[in-house]
Amino acid sequence: MYVLINSAHFFCSVKRVKRVERVPLDHAVNARKFEKIPANQFPVLDTPYDLNSITHFPNKIYGIKQSGSRDWTIQAKRNPSQQLGGNRITANDYRKLKKLYRCQ
């Protein structure tokens, strides 16, 4: 599903400029994978930052493996234990798709 959404010209959520307000990064990871895209090039379409979006990276996606499990890469500021990303399209994902393609 993520590939389908990505092919619909949706960027990964962690590349949004507003990411820094919602999710800090572990600076030990490859920062290039998290480079922000300028707001004028990223179609957010007046939707809020969605921690559960199908386009959001999970917490440990690029974490360094230590003692059997991966360390976190990104985490929610308000609730660091919250699982990020999803395997389903959220209401905000639908809203963005509808706005981007001018659907009713």
N, C-alpha and C positions, 0 to 999 in steps of 0.2 A: 504494500500500500504506500509506503514512504516513497518508493521509486516513482509511482504514479503521480503522487502529489508533487514531487520534485520536478517531474517532466512537465507539470502544469505551471512551471515558472515560480514555484514557491521556494524561497531560500530557507536554509536551516535557521530556526528561530534564534539560536545563540549568536547569529551574526547581526542581529538587530542592534542598533545603537543603544536602545534602552536596556539591553541585557545587563549592563553594569549595575542598574538599579535593582535588579531582581536576583541575579545569580553570580556569585564570585567564582573565579577560576583558581585552580591550583596552578601556580606559576611554574611548576616542574614539568608540565605537559607542553607539547608542541603548540605554541601560541598561534602559529599560522592557521591551524585548523579552526581557530576561533576569531580570526580577524573580522572586525566589524565592517559591514557594508554601509557606506554613507546613506543617510536617511532619504536623500533624493533619488537613490537607486534601488531602494528596498521598498517594495509595495506593501506597507503594513495595512493600508486601507482602513484606517481609523479603527483598528481592532486592538484590544489590550494584549499585553505580553501574556502568552499562554504557556504555562509550565508543563501542561499535559499534551500539548500539540504533537501530532504525529511527526512534525518536522523538528521537534526539540530533541537534542542529544540526551541520552540517559546519563545518570550521575557518574558512572564509572567507565564511560566509553573509551577513553584514552588513558585511564589510570595505570600507574605502574604497579605491576604485580609484586606483592610482598607478603610473605608468610601465608601463602595459599589463596589469598583473595586480592582483588584490585582495590587500590586506594581511590577515593573520589577524585573526579576531575572538575565537576561543577556541582553546586548545590544551591538550594533555595536559601535566600537570606533569612526569610521569616521562619522557616522550618527546615533546618539542615538535613533532617532525616527523610524529608519528603522525596518520593521517587519522581524523577523527572522524565519527560517524554512519554509517549504512549504508543500503543499498537493499533489504535483506532482514531478515526477522524473526530475531532472535537467540534462542538458548536461553533467555536471561533474559526476553526479550519473551514467549515462549511460557509460561514459568513464571508471569509476572505475569498473563497472560490466564487461565490455568487457575485461579489462586488467586482472581482477581477474580470470575470467573463460576462458581467451585466445580466445575470439571470434573475428571474423573479422568485 
